Amino acid sequence: CARRGGNMKISETVQAVADFAPVQLAAEWDNVGFLVGDEERECTGVVTCLDCTEEVVDKAVAEGCNLIVSHHPFIFKGIRELNLCRTQSRAIEKLFKHDISVYSAHTNLDVAENGLSHKLAEMFGGENIVREGFGCFAELRPVSAKELAKRVAEVLGDKSVKVCAPDATVRRIYVISGSGGGSEELEIAMKSADALVTGNVRHNVFTDAAQENFPIVEFSHFYSEIICCDVLNEIIKSRFGELKVVSARQQCPYKTLEEL
């Protein structure tokens, strides 16, 4: 049950996320966990987001929240300079000026039980969901790859969805949130599923799949992961019922020609 009343430290708040998505589940190349700030401060509220941008920091300040929990790591490959002409540097300045901490849960949130890949499989109508690698297998009522692609586009509100082998019948899918469009992911999918559903699919992977008449449904990295706000909110609110938790739902950084 949710904890109600009493003060709590930031470290206690982020532990709820760490329990749901242990950092040990993250890919070796990833940078997750507590990245900025002071864990020992009292938590005044949380802002959840996909990317910790300057605008998200401004929202945290306006909402009186001193913790930001992001999906994409705020610090990923390291910071070479702090130049206030750049937005990340200004965000860092504001974080320290307003005593705001940042915690990131990335590939560990993708792969966690009931994490983003699992959530997507459910959203696409999947049943009997089983985790493997950074994705999930799920069973569907038989559907053409074309119709599955239409379902994915509608569910995510994503106008950039692509599909190969559109006439093939799909009964089992392998879903990976964000980016899972490499040869290794295709190999896993082809062994145990009828289609790969993921983002950032490489050209050679699409080519190989098309030659084998094996469907790939490619969604936008952004639209598959903006659901992180819902997942993170639920994790935190389920443990701390009275803690202020606010979503910073960012807009997709690009427009398709159809949307212009």
Salt bridges, closest charged atoms under 4 A:
GLU12 OE1 - ARG3 NH1 2.90
ASP19 OD2 - ARG239 NH2 2.94
ASP30 OD1 - HIS106 ND1 2.96
ASP38 OD2 - ARG41 NE 3.87
GLU40 OE1 - LYS9 NZ 2.75
ASP51 OD1 - HIS72 ND1 2.72
GLU54 OE1 - ARG90 NE 3.17
GLU54 OE2 - LYS94 NZ 2.82
ASP58 OD1 - LYS94 NZ 2.91
GLU63 OE2 - LYS59 NZ 3.88
GLU63 OE1 - LYS244 NZ 2.92
GLU81 OE2 - ARG86 NE 2.69
ASP99 OD1 - ARG41 NH2 3.42
ASP110 OD1 - HIS71 NE2 3.25
GLU122 OE2 - HIS118 NE2 3.34
GLU147 OE2 - LYS150 NZ 3.56
GLU187 OE2 - LYS191 NZ 3.60
GLU218 OE1 - LYS162 NZ 3.38
GLU225 OE2 - HIS71 NE2 3.17
GLU225 OE1 - HIS72 NE2 2.63
GLU225 OE1 - HIS221 NE2 2.91
ASP230 OD1 - ARG249 NH2 2.14
